[in-house]
Amino acid sequence: MKKIGILTSGGDAPGLNAAIRGVIKSAKELYDMETIGFYFGFGGLIDNNYTTINDTSGFLTKGGTILKTSRIKPFKGEDKEEKINSILHNYRSHNLSSLVIIGGNGTQKTAYNLYKELGLNIITLPKTIDNDIAGTDISFGFSSAVDIATEAIDRVHSTASSHNRVMIVEVMGHKAGWIGLHAGLSSGSDIILIPEIPFSFKNIYEAINRRVEKKKNSTIICVAEGAISLDEIGLSSAELTSKRKFRSIGQRLARKIEKHTPYESRLTVLGYVQRGGSPNAFDRNLATILGANVANLIDAKNFGNMVGYVDNEAKIVPLVNVAGYLNIVKNENQILKAARSIGISFGD
């Protein structure tokens, strides 16, 4: 009987348990494979902290990850060699036919290194609420996060109009603005700020004033955590931290609006709320579809790949085309074009 290992690494996201379930059930049903799960990402693989998974009841709807997760990086740190040796030993001691790794950008890079440098039989699945993994049109976790952010901004509308205020909602999205773009459009935000489009504070003030001239008594701004102003382009992370008086872009934006306009401003930072709770129907199905394709790759010994979702189909994507790359919002994106065409300002 073939035995496969599975782990979840990086930040948690809705749909992780559904993906684990898809992998385990299809592997057992199609090829009678046994699955062991490593706890706390690569940490469990290093420490040989594992469990045999036979029953996946309740996995589909459960948020978080039953295997826990961490951001441990095997190829970094002074103990790099020790960690790598432990991974090799534990992989071989379990006689694994393959290791299935579920995670975001950093995890995909580590997975590729395990495949390329150590020769392990690796297959990955794309997980992140940021939707910034290259090689797939969408990652599971993203749709649920957009639903959560949209509902939150919907609720802000009523208090914004009641108090005639500028309401700012900061969503996740450090390098890619997919959540901000989708949630901003679907919630009727008036201004959307994302990392891919540097903004001018002056343009934001003008956009707010135009709404006042049109007798609109409030303004909703959806801003991604990684959004930057035109005067911050090219700054390093250290320089950016030094330049900014406030920790988040939402805080800086709220203070500047109150300083340079006559309008009150309030900030809501959604933070980890976007990653919590049960996955929506789309993410449950997407995670299951991608997870269910893993067993076929293992049986065919088709390793060094990610199972992505391209043009509404599960597709095999070589990890060499995933690791180190980002999926970001481009100017030709149809949702971005639609948002601009109905008058939403991006501050540029």
N, C-alpha and C positions, 0 to 999 in steps of 0.2 A: 504493500500500500504506500502510495506517495504521501509525503507529509509536507505541508507548506506552512510558512510563518507569516504573520501579519502584524503590523504595528501602525499607530497613528502618531504623527509628529507635528510640532509647531502649535499654532493656536487652534483651539477647538472651533467647530462650526456645525450648524445643523446639517444632518445627513450622514455624519460619520458612522453612526451605528447601522444605518440603513445600508451603507456601502459594505461594512464588515459582514453584515447578514447576507448581502448579495454574493460576496466572494465565498463565504463558507457553505451556503446552501447549494450553490451551483457546483462547487467543487465536489461536494459529497454526492449530489444527485447525478451528475454527469460522469464522474470519474472515480467515485468512492475514495476521495482524498481526505486525509485527516488534517485538521488545522490547529495550530497552537498560536496563541496571541501573546506578544511581548508587551509588558506594562511600561508606561511612561516613555514612549517613543524609543529612540536609540539607547536611552538609558537602560531599558529592560533587556535590550539585545546585548549590551555590554555587561550587565550584571547577571544575566541569565534569569531574569525575573519574568516568568511566563505562566500561562495557564492553558490547558486544553479546552477548546470550545466545542461543545456538542449541541447545546441547546441555544437557539437564537430567538426564543420567544420574547416579544416585547421590544426587540431591537429597532424595528422599523420606525416607530413613533418617538423613540427616546432621544432627547437632546444630549449634547456633549459627546463623550466617547467612553464606552465601558472599559476600554483598554488604558484609559488615562493618556496623558500626553506631556511632553516637555520640549524644551528648545535646546537640548543637549546636542552639541556638534562634534561628531567623532573625529573630524579631520582638523580640529582646532585645539589649541592649548598645549602646554608643556607635556601633558600626559597623552598626547596624540597617539604615539606608537603603542602604548599600553592599551588604549581603548580599541585600536584597530585589531590588535592581537586577540583581545577578548571577543570581539565580534566574529573573527574568523574561527576561533575555537568553538564558540557556542553555535554558530551556523553549522559547522561540520559535526559537532557532537549530537545535534538533533537530526542529522542526516536529511536536511531540508532539500526538497526538489526546487523550491523557489522561495523568495521572500517578497511579500507584497507590502509596499510602503505607501501610505496615504498621507498626503500633506500638500503644503503650498510651495512657494518658490524656493525657499531655503532647503526644504526637504527634498525637492526634486533634484537640486544640485548635489546634495549628499548622496542620494540614491544613485545618481549617475556615477559618482566617484566610487561607490561600492561596486558597481558593475564594471566600470572601466579599469580601475586600479587594483581591485581585489578579485575580480572575476566571479563575483557572486551572481546568481540567477535572479535578477531583479525585474519586477513589474510594478508600476506605480499607478495611482489614481489621483486626479486633481481635486483638491479640497481647498477652498478659501472663500470667505465672504467678499473679498476684494475683487474677485474675478480677474486677477491679473496674471494668471498662468498662461504662458505661451503654448500653442499647439492645441488649444481647445476653445471653442466658442464660448463655453460657459462652464463654470466649476460649481459643484454642489456646495450649498451653503449660501451662495450669492442671492438666489431668489428669496429665500426666507429672510435674509437681512434687509433686502429692499422692502419687503412687506412690512417688517417691523419699523423701519425708518419712515415709510410712507404713512403708516398709521400715526406715528408720533407727530409728524409735521401736520397731518390733518387736524390733530387735537390742538395744535398751537394756533391754528387759524382763528378759532373763536375768541381766544383770549387776546390775540393781536388786534382784532377789530374792536373788541370791547374797550381796549385802553389806547387805541390809536398809536400803537408802537411798531418799531422795527424789531421783528423777532428773528433771531439767528438760531438755526439748528445745525450743530456740528456733527457730521457723520464720519464713519471710518473711511479710509482710503488714503494711505500714505503716499503712494507713488502713482496710483491709478484712480480715476474719479468715477468709476462705474456706479457705485452706490449713490453718490451725489447726483449724477446725471439721471439715473432711472428714478430714484425716489423724489428728486426735485421736480421732475416733469410730472410724475404721476400724482404728486400732492399739490400741484398748482403753485409751486414756489415762484416768486417773482424774479429772484436773482439766484443763480447757481454758480458756485466757485469750485473749480476742480484743479488738480495739480498740472494737468496738461495745458491749461490756458492761464498763463500769468495775468493777473488783474491789476487795474489801477484803482486806488482808493477814490480818486476824483471821479472816475466813471461810475463807481457805486453810489457816491453822493448824488450825482446827476440822475441816475436811474431812480433813486428814491424821490428826488424832487419832481421828476416827471410824473410819478404816480400821484403825488400830492396835487399837482396841477390838474390832473384828471379826476380829482375829488375822491381818490382812493385813500381810505383812512388808515391803512396799515401796509406793511411790506414784510414779506417772508423771504429770508435768505437761507438757502441750504448750502453749507460750505463743507467740503471734504477736509479732513484733518491735515492733508498734505498740500493744500492750496497755498500758492505763493504769490506775492505781489511783484510787480515789474521791477522794483528796486531791490528785490532779493534774488533775482536770477543769477546763477553762477556762484552763489555763496556756498561754502562748505557747511556741513552740519554744525560744526563748532562755531563758525562765523554766524550762522543763522540763529543759533541759541544765544550768542552774545548780543546780537542786534535786537532780538525780540525781548521786550520788557516782560511780556506775559507768556505763560507756558504754551498756550494754544492759539492758533490763528483765530478761533472764534472769540477768544477774550480780547485779542488785539483789535479785531474788527468792531466789536461792540463798543469799546472805549473810544475808538477813533470816530465812529458815527456820532456818538454823543458829544464829542469834542468839536466836531466840524459841521454838525447839522443841529437844528433845533429839536430833534426828535429823540425820544427815549428809546433805549435799546435793551433787550434782554436776551441772554444766551442760554440755550439748553444743549448740553453735550450728552449724546446718547451712549457713547462708549460701548462697554461690553454687553449692554442690553441687546445690541444687534447680533451678538453671537449666541445668545441664549435661547432656551426653549425648544419646543418640538419643531422639526422641519416641516415646511409646508408640503402640499401634495406634489408640486413640481420637483422639489429636492429629494423627496422620498423616491420618486420614480427614476429621476436621473441617477441617483446614487446606486439604486438597484440595477439599472441597465448597465452602468459602467462596471460595477462589481461583478455582475453575472458574466461578463466577457473575459474576466481574468483567467478562469479555469481553462478555457480553450487555448489561451496563449501558453499556459504552463504545460498543457498536454502536448502542444506542438513545439515546445522548447524555444519559443519565440521571446527571448528575453531582451532586456535593455530598452524596454518600451513603456510608454504611458498609454492607458486607455483614455482617449479624449472624446469629446462630443463635437463633431464638425458637421455642419449642414444637416442637423437633426439626426445624425447617426453616430453610433459608437465607432471610433476609428483608432487604429494602431498608430501611435506617434512615437518616433524614435526619441529617446531621452536626450540625445545630442542636440536635437532641435528644440528642446524644452529648457534644459538647465542653463541658467545664466541669462535668459531672455524674459521680457515682460510683454504682457498683453495690455496695451493702454488705449485710451479713447483717442481716435484719430479724427481729423477734421471732416472726413467724408462719412462719418458715422451718421446713420439715418435718424437716430434719436436726437443727436446733437443738432442736426439740420432742422428737424421738426421743432425743437425748442427755440431755436433762433427765429424761425419763421413766424412763431406766434408771439414774439416780442420779449421772450425771456432774456435777461441780460447776463452775460458771463464776465462782465467787468473788463473786457478787452477793447 
